[in-house]
Amino acid sequence: MAEECCICLTVPLPKIWVMHLAVNTAINGVLKRNGTRSPGYMPCDIPDLTRKIPAAEVQAHPHPLGTDVANRMPSLSTEQLASELEQVKKDKMYLQERLKTFEKRHHNERRQLGRAVRAAAKLREKLKSCRVSEKRALKMRESSRIAAVRANERAQRDVVTVLGRMADERDTLQSNLQSCRSKIRALEKQCARFPLILETRIAKAKVAPTVFRLKRKGIYTTEARMLARLLISSGCAQEKVGRLVQQFGRIFGCHVKEQMSAHTIRRAVFEGCIASDIQIGHEIATSSSVTISGDGTTHRHVNYEARHMVVRAPETYSSESSESPVEGTDPLQAVPKNRLIGVESSVDHTSETQSRGWKSKLADITSKFNNSPFAKRAGQTLSIEECGRKLAGMGGDHAADQFKTTDLLAAWKRDMTYLVLAREHLEASSPALGTLVADAGAAAIQSVGGEDAWMVLSDEERVAITAEEIERARMMLGKSLLEALPEAEQRPLDLFLRLGCAMHKDLNSVKGGNAAMMAEWANLGVPPPILLANKQNASTLRDIDVDAIVGASSLILHEELNPAELRALESSARGGVKTASLAGAIFNHKDDKKGQHDAYTSYFRELVGQPLRFPDTSNTRYQSYCAAAAELLVHREEYLGFLEVVRDQKQRPGFNHMEENVYNALQDVPTLTELAALTLYAQAITQPYIRVARRHQNGLLLGPLHHRLKTHIQSLIDNPDLLLSAGATFHTASLDGLDWEHPEAVSTVLKMAPSLPYLKPIFVAFLRGALTTWTRFTQEFAPGGAIDRASDAERDAAWIFPTNDHNEGALGRFRVWARSHPNGTEAYYNAQARVSHNQTEEFMAVHLTSEDDQKYLRAAARELDSSGHAAERRRERVRHAVQTAARAARERQERMRKAAEAQAKVDATVLILEADLLVGLTKDKLEEQLEVYRKRLGDKEVPLKSKIPKKLEKLEALQGALSRYQSRRAQGCSDTDSD
């Protein structure tokens, strides 16, 4: 048998076969790895070049590849090869896509296999855990069974024990029952004896009553001192409080052994003042911002200042209060509260003095608060700088000194803000503090002229100069820190708003309206109201027809009036306001020894059916003149009848001069017209305005109210028939659209309107004057102003009451108190007023209850009582008066000296009478010549120096003066020649 051999031949193959072979190999490899075969894949007919060829076949066929290979080798043309190549490319692309599909499927199957493996692992772990849990549960079941058996054994033992104890207790109870029966029999015997014992005790109590002690360990208790303050605030005198407390004890069946002395009472009152300072200090410390207000008056020729501060405090400090004082509010929630700081005398009413007074009072409050045990216990401190930084606004009237005081306090707030910012920065940075002190020390040496001059100074002077430089450096540091802050952070620190009193706005509007109303008579060209001159002026003007003279300008030009008559006419008043003032002096004089008073009240009680009290124009109360006008019109006939009764009941019948003026005025049509205008304005504008303005609210939010008020006044000016027509109603004529405050007054005016021909123009003139005044006095609410630019949060932080009534009222109450307590001191009054107004007793009952607090209050009250504060204030006023008088005398002497020098200079000046020479004079020489004409020759037509500042103007004035002088000389010469 022929020997076979396996021969592997390497022959060049066509490129298409090579490509088929590569693709076939790749696909088979993938399928082999997957262990699968794609059923849709059909391999190409590629010769198997690796098969074994027998040797005999090789020898039989001389072809290099063998006969089989040679037979299968295709003989293709070029076109066929290209076509075949194109087909191969397509197959290649198809196979590549299939390859990608198989690879993706393989990848997904591998991921699924991985997830299945992991899931199986988790299940195995869970199975293992379940087996462990099962073993544990079996173990626990066995443990529970054993425990139940043991518990059952213990229960059986306990039952035996309980049964034994119950047997013992039964024996004990039987024994106690016998004992209780014995005690009952004893109590029955005591009850039988009780009436006799009670009768004996009552007899002993009548002989020796129960003793109630006001002292504990030799010191009057807190309750005793509180009772003393309560009695003092109720009007009891110091000397009578002790006896009154003992009398109360006797009434209630107690014997009060101690009698509190007047000295002890006074110190108890001063304790309330110290507690009020602590309270206000605490409220300032807990408030994010505060506002202040003040006002002044004089009493017995001494100036007094009233001060209030708005802080954030609880509605009530009473711990027993379970209900809110105001429905829907939390009594512990901080709300704006107006605290009385005090009413104190001052050397004058200047803005500088008011500003110093505020700083001094705040310093005193911070000192007392910081030294108190309450502040230490609460961990609170308060500095004067912090008080200044928290100032956010000020309220007051519209006087010029109040505006200046506001500016001074705003500047002080800014300085305190600088210091607070600098302090916070230095406390946070030790290097900055060292640098500031070093720079201040160097600046102090430089300020005195160098090291040599510094060494000459004493230690006290060096310390003072260094402290001043440190303060200046702190101020500059704080200023730079403030300027570096964003505007949003600067605004709260710079916030300081001012609000004028709403009642003063209305008061001045009436004043402005009255002035315009009085001037309108001259514009109308009709006789004004009758002149209401006093007795002396009436005597001077007896022979003058004053009705023929209208307006101040005609008074000056009237050649028939001598100086005394002109003076009397100018100083005499007329009109509705003057009539109301005179009527107030007759019917309700501020001096109860003058006027009609009770006679007036009794008369109108019988005639009108109700007691009347005439508006207090004698004391110039708010809205009193408008109210008086309405009163006089409504009961005009009754007032005329009452005046006639007063006239006729005298021993020598007749009016006095004031009564005659009022009697005539109430029958004068122009005067009644003005009274009607005052009445209508009050009902349409004033009363609706004050109904809103006097509410407990933030006055900074009343800008829309004032805008609406001015708009309403303008609508009445444009259409006065809204109020003057017969069908006028409050719906359209009143500011708030609500019913009239005094409906009878409006109806009376409307009934009188046909008999008052000039009521409409007079009332419109009044409205114009009032509107002008309202515009001037509401500038703080102008668009673009500080209040208008402030945000809602800033206006809330600067909470200011709409009116200044609280300060006006505090001053009035002090004047009343001072009249009945002529020897009382300001501190004693303030102690009572502040405790009552500021709810200090409630604060003390909640926060100042410890022995340390009471000890501090007693010590501070003793210090205040023995400080001689009243004497020191008197000495301060005297020193200021003497210094002011000495300064005024020096200034007067200096003015006299300068006037004498100026007059001597004028007398020494040679008058130049040649007009040509005047042109060459300097400006100063021209002024010297003009001074000669003013002061030596008395030429009234020469303008003042300030009116002609330029040289050309002075030359023209001098030429005119020379011309007049020469004319007078020529006139004088001609008169001499004629003589």
ABEGO torsion letter per residue (X at the ends): XBBBBBBBBBBBBBAAAAAAAAAAAAAAAAAAAAGBBBAABBBBBBBBAABBBBAAAAAABABAAEAAAAAABBBBBAAAAAAAAAAAAAAAAAAAAAAAAAAAAAAAAAAAAAAAAAAAAAAAAAAAAAAAAAAAAAAAAAAAAAAAAAAAAAAAAAAAAAAAAAAAAAAAAAAAAAAAAAAAAAAAAAAAAAAAAAAAAAAAAAABBBBBBABBGGBBBAAAAAAAAAAAAAGBBAAAAAAAAAAAAAAAGBBBABBBBAAAAAAAAAAAAAAAAAAAAAAAAABABBBBBBBBBBBGGBBBBBBBBBBBBBABABAABABBABBGBBAABBBBBBBBAEBBBBABABAAAAAAAAAAAAAAAAAAAAABAAAAAAGBBBBAAAAAAABAEBBEBABAAAAAAAAAAAAAAAAAAAAAAAAAAAAABAAAAAAAAAAAAAAAAAAAGEAAAAAABBAAAAAAAAAAAAAAAAAAAAAAAAAABBAAAAAAAABBBBBBBAAAAAAAAAAAAAAAAAAAAAAAGBBBBBBBBBAAAAAAAAABBAAABBEAAAAAABAABBAAAAAAAAABBBEAAAAAAAAAAAABBABAABEAEAAAAAAAAAAAGBBBBBBBAAAGBBGAAAAAAAAAAAAAAAAAAAAAAAAAABABBEBBAAAAAAAAAAABAAAAAAAAAAAAAAAAAAAAAAAAAABBBBAAAAAAAAAAAAAAAAAAAABAAAAABAABBAAAABAAGBBBABAAAAAAAAAAAAABAAAAAAAAAAAAAAAAAAAAAAAAABBGBAAAABBAAAAAAABBBABAAAAAAAAAAAAAAAAABAABBAAAAAAAAAAAAAGAAAAAAAABABAAAAAAAAAAAAAAAAAGAAAAAAAAAAAAAAAAAAAAAAAAAAAAAAAAAAAAAAAABBBBABAAAAAABBAAAAAAAAAAAAAAAGBAABBBAAABABAAAAAAAAAAAAAAAAAAAAAAAAAAAAX
